[in-house]
Amino acid sequence: MDVMPRIEQALEQAIAQGSGEAAPPLLEAAIRHAVFPGGGRVRPRLCLAVALACGDDAPQLSDAAAAALELLHCASLVHDDLPCFDDAATRRGRPSVHAAYGERLAVLVGDGLIVRAFELLAWSAPAHPERAAKLASIIGRAVGIASGIVAGQAWECEPEVELTEYHRQKTAALFFAATEAGAAAAGQASAPWYGFGEKLGLAYQVADDLRDVALSEADMGKPMGQDQAHGRPSAVVELGLDGALARLQALIGAALEAIPACPGQAKLADLVRAEMRRLLPAELADRL
């Protein structure tokens, strides 16, 4: 089942609801620039794939969880691109938000998307309040200061950082939030889905490190060589190209093994394999 129409509709509703004529026009335009058109929508697709594998008996709630995760991801990209971090002029093949609308609006866009993500969960709560509360906890932890993407970004300010822990917080946090949220939205236990999301998120970051050295800026849709330019931890820098590929292969295998038994297990495995091949240039994907 193609879940992209569900995701795009949920995102459109999330941006439109509570905005409208009252929002400052430039802020509204900058928010839309940050969210549309999207990239692979990997995190919301993963969330809905797990929800479907678990029965998806509350699609309105799972759509809200998926959209909230994507809004938080978009917020993190807006902040990552700021001059105080990566100072990236492009994102997804066009000007980054701060390049198009200025630094002040970019900060506000990132902040506003974070707030809107949790508003979205609140709007969907009345039908399933216990599930919504669980979702808020899962997603809040994934963006927090202890083990979420805020912590992952903050590790770049430290003099030393362990690579796997950095990857777990900077990238994997929203992946294990996606798998846990998909299960929780469908009324199933979320804990068994943590390992799958964590391993997949770690694999995604290693693949991104490989892309950072193997693809052109045109193919990446953003500046390349950012890890080396900013002195950030990178699987390729630490392990070399062959070592990073071996690490990626091991993580993909671990992610596949960690998928809990469910009716949609085979489809989830196919999604993992397809996503890894989509991310990597063909010459590297063929070596997996």
C-alpha positions as CSV (number, residue, x, y, z in Angstrom):
1,M,0.0,0.0,0.0
2,D,1.3,3.4,-0.9
3,V,1.2,5.6,2.2
4,M,2.5,8.7,0.7
5,P,-0.9,10.3,0.0
6,R,-1.8,9.8,3.6
7,I,1.4,11.5,4.7
8,E,1.1,14.4,2.4
9,Q,-2.6,15.0,3.4
10,A,-1.8,14.8,7.1
11,L,1.1,17.3,6.7
12,E,-1.1,19.6,4.7
13,Q,-3.8,19.5,7.4
14,A,-1.2,20.0,10.1
15,I,0.2,23.1,8.5
16,A,-3.2,24.6,7.6
17,Q,-4.9,23.9,10.9
18,G,-4.3,26.7,13.4
19,S,-2.6,28.9,10.8
20,G,-4.6,30.5,8.1
21,E,-5.0,34.3,7.8
22,A,-3.8,34.9,11.4
23,A,-0.2,33.7,10.7
24,P,2.3,36.3,9.5
25,P,2.5,35.7,5.7
26,L,6.3,35.3,5.5
27,L,6.3,32.9,8.4
28,E,3.6,30.8,6.7
29,A,5.5,30.8,3.4
30,A,8.8,29.8,5.1
31,I,7.1,27.0,7.0
32,R,5.7,25.6,3.7
33,H,9.1,26.0,2.1
34,A,10.5,23.8,5.0
35,V,7.9,21.1,4.7
36,F,6.9,21.0,1.0
37,P,8.0,19.4,-1.2
38,G,9.5,16.8,1.1
39,G,12.3,14.3,0.7
40,G,11.8,10.6,1.1
41,R,9.4,11.0,4.1
42,V,11.3,8.0,5.5
43,R,10.3,8.4,9.1
44,P,6.5,8.8,8.5
45,R,6.6,6.0,6.0
46,L,8.2,3.8,8.6
47,C,5.7,4.8,11.2
48,L,2.8,4.0,9.0
49,A,4.4,0.7,7.8
50,V,4.6,-0.4,11.4
51,A,1.1,0.8,12.2
52,L,-0.2,-1.2,9.2
53,A,1.8,-4.3,10.3
54,C,0.1,-4.0,13.7
55,G,-3.5,-3.6,12.4
56,D,-3.7,0.2,12.1
57,D,-7.1,0.3,13.8
58,A,-6.9,4.1,14.4
59,P,-5.6,5.6,11.1
60,Q,-6.3,9.2,12.2
61,L,-4.0,8.7,15.2
62,S,-1.2,7.0,13.2
63,D,-1.4,9.7,10.5
64,A,-1.0,12.3,13.3
65,A,2.0,10.5,14.7
66,A,3.6,10.1,11.2
67,A,3.1,13.8,10.4
68,A,4.4,14.9,13.8
69,L,7.6,12.9,13.2
70,E,8.1,14.5,9.8
71,L,7.5,18.0,11.2
72,L,10.1,17.4,13.8
73,H,12.5,16.1,11.2
74,C,11.9,19.2,9.0
75,A,12.5,21.4,12.1
76,S,15.8,19.7,12.7
77,L,16.9,20.3,9.1
78,V,16.0,24.0,9.3
79,H,18.1,24.4,12.4
80,D,20.9,22.2,11.1
81,D,21.3,24.5,8.1
82,L,21.6,27.7,10.1
83,P,24.9,29.6,9.9
84,C,25.7,28.7,13.6
85,F,25.7,25.0,12.6
86,D,26.2,23.9,9.0
87,D,25.6,27.2,7.2
88,A,24.1,25.3,4.4
89,A,22.8,27.3,1.4
90,T,20.8,24.4,-0.1
91,R,18.5,21.7,1.1
92,R,16.6,19.2,-1.0
93,G,18.0,20.8,-4.1
94,R,16.8,24.4,-3.5
95,P,17.7,27.2,-1.1
96,S,17.6,26.3,2.6
97,V,15.1,28.2,4.7
98,H,17.6,30.7,6.1
99,A,19.0,31.3,2.6
100,A,15.5,32.0,1.2
101,Y,13.8,33.8,4.1
102,G,16.6,35.0,6.5
103,E,18.1,33.6,9.7
104,R,15.5,35.1,12.0
105,L,12.6,33.5,10.3
106,A,14.4,30.2,10.0
107,V,14.8,30.0,13.7
108,L,11.1,30.7,14.2
109,V,10.2,28.2,11.5
110,G,12.1,25.4,13.3
111,D,10.6,26.4,16.7
112,G,7.1,26.6,15.2
113,L,7.3,23.2,13.6
114,I,8.3,21.6,16.9
115,V,5.3,23.2,18.6
116,R,2.9,22.2,15.7
117,A,4.1,18.6,16.0
118,F,2.9,18.3,19.6
119,E,-0.2,20.3,18.8
120,L,-1.0,17.7,16.2
121,L,-0.8,14.9,18.7
122,A,-3.1,16.9,21.1
123,W,-5.7,17.5,18.4
124,S,-5.9,13.7,17.7
125,A,-6.0,12.7,21.4
126,P,-9.7,12.8,22.2
127,A,-10.6,9.5,20.4
128,H,-7.7,7.6,22.0
129,P,-6.3,9.6,24.9
130,E,-4.1,6.8,26.4
131,R,-2.5,6.0,23.1
132,A,-2.0,9.7,22.4
133,A,-0.3,10.2,25.8
134,K,2.0,7.3,24.9
135,L,2.8,8.8,21.6
136,A,3.7,12.2,23.2
137,S,6.1,10.4,25.5
138,I,7.7,8.4,22.7
139,I,8.2,11.3,20.4
140,G,9.1,13.8,23.2
141,R,11.9,11.4,24.3
142,A,13.2,11.2,20.7
143,V,13.7,15.0,20.4
144,G,14.8,15.7,24.0
145,I,18.0,16.8,25.7
146,A,19.0,13.4,27.1
147,S,18.7,11.0,24.3
148,G,17.0,12.7,21.4
149,I,18.0,14.8,18.4
150,V,18.7,17.9,20.5
151,A,21.3,15.9,22.4
152,G,22.7,14.6,19.1
153,Q,23.1,18.1,17.8
154,A,24.7,19.2,21.1
155,W,27.3,16.5,20.9
156,E,28.8,18.4,18.0
157,C,29.7,21.1,20.5
158,E,31.6,18.7,22.7
159,P,35.4,18.1,22.3
160,E,35.0,14.3,22.0
161,V,32.1,12.1,21.1
162,E,31.7,8.3,20.6
163,L,30.5,7.7,17.1
164,T,27.7,5.2,17.8
165,E,26.2,7.2,20.6
166,Y,26.3,10.3,18.4
167,H,24.5,8.5,15.6
168,R,22.0,7.0,18.0
169,Q,20.9,10.4,19.2
170,K,21.3,12.5,16.1
171,T,19.6,10.2,13.7
172,A,18.4,6.9,15.2
173,A,16.2,8.6,17.8
174,L,13.5,9.6,15.3
175,F,13.7,6.1,13.7
176,F,13.0,4.2,16.9
177,A,10.4,6.8,17.7
178,A,8.8,6.0,14.3
179,T,8.7,2.3,14.9
180,E,7.5,2.6,18.5
181,A,4.9,5.3,17.5
182,G,3.5,3.1,14.7
183,A,2.9,0.3,17.2
184,A,1.5,2.6,19.9
185,A,-0.9,4.3,17.5
186,A,-2.3,0.9,16.6
187,G,-2.7,0.0,20.3
188,Q,0.2,-2.5,20.5
189,A,3.2,-2.6,22.8
190,S,5.8,-0.2,21.6
191,A,8.9,-1.6,23.4
192,P,9.4,-4.6,21.1
193,W,9.8,-2.2,18.1
194,Y,12.7,-0.2,19.7
195,G,15.5,-2.4,18.4
196,F,14.3,-2.4,14.8
197,G,14.0,1.3,14.7
198,E,17.4,1.9,16.5
199,K,19.3,-0.4,14.1
200,L,17.6,1.0,11.1
201,G,18.4,4.6,12.2
202,L,22.0,3.7,12.8
203,A,22.2,2.2,9.4
204,Y,20.6,5.2,7.8
205,Q,23.2,7.5,9.3
206,V,26.1,5.3,8.1
207,A,24.5,5.4,4.7
208,D,24.3,9.2,4.9
209,D,28.0,9.4,5.9
210,L,28.8,7.3,2.8
211,R,26.6,9.6,0.6
212,D,28.4,12.6,2.0
213,V,31.7,11.5,0.3
214,A,30.3,9.6,-2.7
215,L,27.7,11.8,-4.2
216,S,27.8,15.2,-5.8
217,E,26.0,18.2,-4.4
218,A,23.5,18.0,-7.2
219,D,22.7,14.4,-6.3
220,M,22.6,15.1,-2.6
221,G,20.4,18.2,-2.9
222,K,22.6,19.8,-0.2
223,P,26.3,20.7,0.2
224,M,28.5,17.6,0.2
225,G,31.6,17.0,2.4
226,Q,29.9,18.6,5.4
227,D,31.2,16.1,8.0
228,Q,34.8,16.8,7.1
229,A,34.2,20.5,6.7
230,H,32.8,20.8,10.2
231,G,34.9,18.1,11.9
232,R,31.9,16.0,12.7
233,P,32.1,12.3,13.6
234,S,31.6,10.1,10.6
235,A,31.7,6.4,9.9
236,V,33.8,6.9,6.8
237,V,36.3,9.1,8.6
238,E,36.6,6.7,11.5
239,L,36.3,3.4,9.7
240,G,37.3,4.1,6.1
241,L,35.0,3.4,3.1
242,D,35.3,-0.4,3.3
243,G,34.8,-0.3,7.0
244,A,31.8,1.9,6.8
245,L,30.2,-0.4,4.2
246,A,30.8,-3.4,6.4
247,R,29.3,-1.5,9.4
248,L,26.3,-0.7,7.2
249,Q,25.8,-4.3,6.1
250,A,25.9,-5.5,9.7
251,L,23.4,-2.9,10.8
252,I,21.0,-3.7,8.0
253,G,21.2,-7.4,9.0
254,A,20.6,-6.5,12.7
255,A,17.6,-4.3,11.7
256,L,16.0,-7.1,9.7
257,E,16.5,-9.6,12.6
258,A,15.0,-7.1,15.0
259,I,11.6,-6.8,13.2
260,P,9.1,-8.3,15.6
261,A,7.0,-11.2,14.4
262,C,3.9,-9.7,12.7
263,P,1.7,-10.1,9.6
264,G,3.7,-7.3,7.9
265,Q,7.2,-8.6,8.7
266,A,8.1,-9.4,5.1
267,K,6.9,-6.0,3.8
268,L,8.9,-4.2,6.4
269,A,12.0,-6.2,5.4
270,D,11.5,-5.2,1.8
271,L,11.1,-1.6,2.8
272,V,14.4,-1.7,4.6
273,R,16.3,-3.2,1.7
274,A,14.7,-0.8,-0.8
275,E,15.4,2.3,1.3
276,M,19.1,1.4,1.7
277,R,19.4,0.9,-2.1
278,R,17.7,4.2,-2.7
279,L,20.1,6.0,-0.4
280,L,23.4,4.7,-1.8
281,P,24.9,5.3,-5.3
282,A,24.6,2.1,-7.3
283,E,28.3,1.2,-7.1
284,L,28.1,1.2,-3.3
285,A,24.6,-0.5,-3.1
286,D,25.9,-3.4,-5.2
287,R,28.6,-4.0,-2.6
288,L,26.2,-4.6,0.2
